[in-house]
Amino acid sequence: EIVLTQSPGTLSLSPGERATLSCRASQSVSTNYLAWYQQKPGQAPRLLIYGASSRATGIPDRFSGSGSGTDFTLTISRLEPEDFAVYYCQQYGGSSYTFGQGTKLEIK
Amino acid sequence: QLQLQESGSGLVKPSQTLSLTCAVSGDSISSGGHSWSWIRQPPGKGLEWIGYIYHTGTTYYSPSLRSRVTMSVDRSKNQFSLRLNSATAADTAVYYCVRSPQTWLIYFESWGQGSLVTVSS
């Protein structure tokens, strides 16, 4: 099973700043099959990125994904107030489908 | 517009079976081309994939839950279901039903609102 480790656990930033979230895999993720989700309190997660770098339908272009192999990054170029939430990465390249533990993005 | 709606037992006694159903609207499970999963999230914690099912009834479960999980599909009602037996307090979670875009691309593009199941006597 591929273990995903997200860092930092909590990221404190201000609106307008740039956010960089990391997701590291315990082994290489096949075909860069990595997705990112955003979850706000009391809501279901929302797909942001799939295939490491492809934005899902309706996702603003301030969200971008990058990386390959074992190291992946979600970047939010300029934070909007609605971007403060918990973010999860998920791999679908292995024989099971695992999530990272999440990064909480909070307002500084 | 695709919609997924979970329903089922909100309170389950320890050692009993947790049962949930996901009603799908805006898409036909019978059309194929997608996989249909269950994911859970204990209160205040992260996400755990439980398993998926195809329109044919073919299933694939998480190794950690395989011994206790059964998923089924009812194409006539356009719904799929989850049963988790021998429930314990550790199974207390919000359970989501979700759709993946392709049968072989198991990321989660559409989610239900979630259903809280509490395991307690």
Interface residues (C-beta under 8 A of the other chain):
Chain A: E1 Y33 A35 Y37 A44 P45 R46 L47 Y50 A56 Y88 Q90 Y92 S96 Y97 T98 F99 G100 Q101 G102
Chain B: G46 L47 E48 W49 S62 P63 Y96 P101 L105 I106 Y107 F108 E109 W111 G112 Q113 G114
